[in-house]
Amino acid sequence: MAFQKTQVEAAERHTRQVNELQARHDSDMNSLRSQINELEGEIHLMKKDNEETMNQIEQDTKTEIDGIRDFGSQNKALVEDMGRKSKADLQLFKGYV
């Protein structure tokens, strides 16, 4: 009878320990799931911010490239005008000499 009582007590103690461990495990898993959800939300916001930043960089780059092209075109036209004026001045000078 004592042996059976010891077996029953051991089985009950084992069941209690397993239940405690399961409860602790469930609590830890819930905490980790909550952290995962928070991190996924943060990742989503970071992706959105990064996409907006990349779009702004692309737009700024296009604007700068267009500005450089316009400036280059204006300088080219100015240099061509200066060249034509110099050529005309040279021809006039040669005509006087």
MILOBA-996278 format. One line per 5 residues: their letters; for each residue x, y, z of C-alpha. Coordinates in nm, 2 decimals, decimal comma. Each point is the difference from the previous one (the first is absolute). Example, Ala and Ser with C-alpha at 12.3 -4.5 7.8 and 13.67 -1.06 7.14 Angstrom:
BEGIN
AS) 1,23 -0,45 0,78; 0,14 0,34 -0,07
END
This chain:
BEGIN
MAFQK) 0,00 0,00 0,00; 0,28 0,24 0,08; 0,16 -0,07 -0,33; -0,32 0,08 -0,19; -0,04 0,32 0,21
TQVEA) 0,36 0,10 -0,09; -0,07 -0,08 -0,37; -0,32 0,22 0,01; 0,18 0,28 0,17; 0,28 -0,02 -0,25
AERHT) -0,24 0,00 -0,29; -0,19 0,30 0,15; 0,32 0,19 0,06; 0,11 -0,07 -0,35; -0,33 0,12 -0,14
RQVNE) 0,02 0,32 0,20; 0,36 0,07 -0,12; -0,10 -0,07 -0,36; -0,30 0,23 0,04; 0,22 0,27 0,15
LQARH) 0,25 -0,03 -0,28; -0,28 0,00 -0,26; -0,14 0,32 0,15; 0,34 0,16 0,01; 0,06 -0,11 -0,36
DSDMN) -0,34 0,14 -0,11; 0,07 0,33 0,17; 0,34 0,03 -0,16; -0,14 -0,09 -0,34; -0,27 0,27 0,04
SLRSQ) 0,26 0,25 0,10; 0,22 -0,09 -0,31; -0,30 0,01 -0,23; -0,08 0,35 0,13; 0,37 0,11 -0,06
INELE) -0,02 -0,15 -0,35; -0,31 0,20 -0,08; 0,16 0,32 0,13; 0,31 -0,06 -0,21; -0,20 -0,09 -0,31
GEIHL) -0,18 0,33 0,04; 0,33 0,19 0,04; 0,14 -0,17 -0,30; -0,31 0,10 -0,21; 0,04 0,36 0,11
MKKDN) 0,37 0,00 -0,08; -0,06 -0,15 -0,34; -0,26 0,27 -0,07; 0,24 0,27 0,11; 0,28 -0,14 -0,21
EETMN) -0,22 -0,02 -0,31; -0,10 0,37 0,05; 0,37 0,09 0,05; 0,10 -0,19 -0,31; -0,27 0,16 -0,21
QIEQD) 0,11 0,35 0,13; 0,36 -0,08 -0,09; -0,10 -0,11 -0,35; -0,20 0,31 -0,05; 0,28 0,23 0,13
TKTEI) 0,25 -0,18 -0,22; -0,22 0,04 -0,31; -0,04 0,37 0,08; 0,37 0,05 0,05; 0,08 -0,19 -0,33
DGIRD) -0,25 0,22 -0,18; 0,15 0,31 0,15; 0,35 -0,10 -0,10; -0,12 -0,08 -0,36; -0,17 0,34 -0,02
FGSQN) 0,31 0,18 0,14; 0,22 -0,19 -0,25; -0,23 0,10 -0,29; 0,01 0,36 0,11; 0,38 0,00 0,03
KALVE) 0,03 -0,17 -0,33; -0,22 0,27 -0,16; 0,20 0,27 0,17; 0,33 -0,15 -0,11; -0,13 -0,03 -0,36
DMGRK) -0,11 0,36 0,01; 0,33 0,11 0,13; 0,18 -0,20 -0,27; -0,21 0,16 -0,27; 0,06 0,35 0,14
SKADL) 0,38 -0,07 0,02; -0,01 -0,13 -0,36; -0,18 0,31 -0,11; 0,24 0,23 0,19; 0,29 -0,19 -0,15
QLFKG) -0,14 0,04 -0,35; -0,06 0,37 0,06; 0,35 0,04 0,14; 0,14 -0,17 -0,31; -0,20 0,22 -0,22
YV) 0,16 0,31 0,17; 0,35 -0,13 -0,02
END
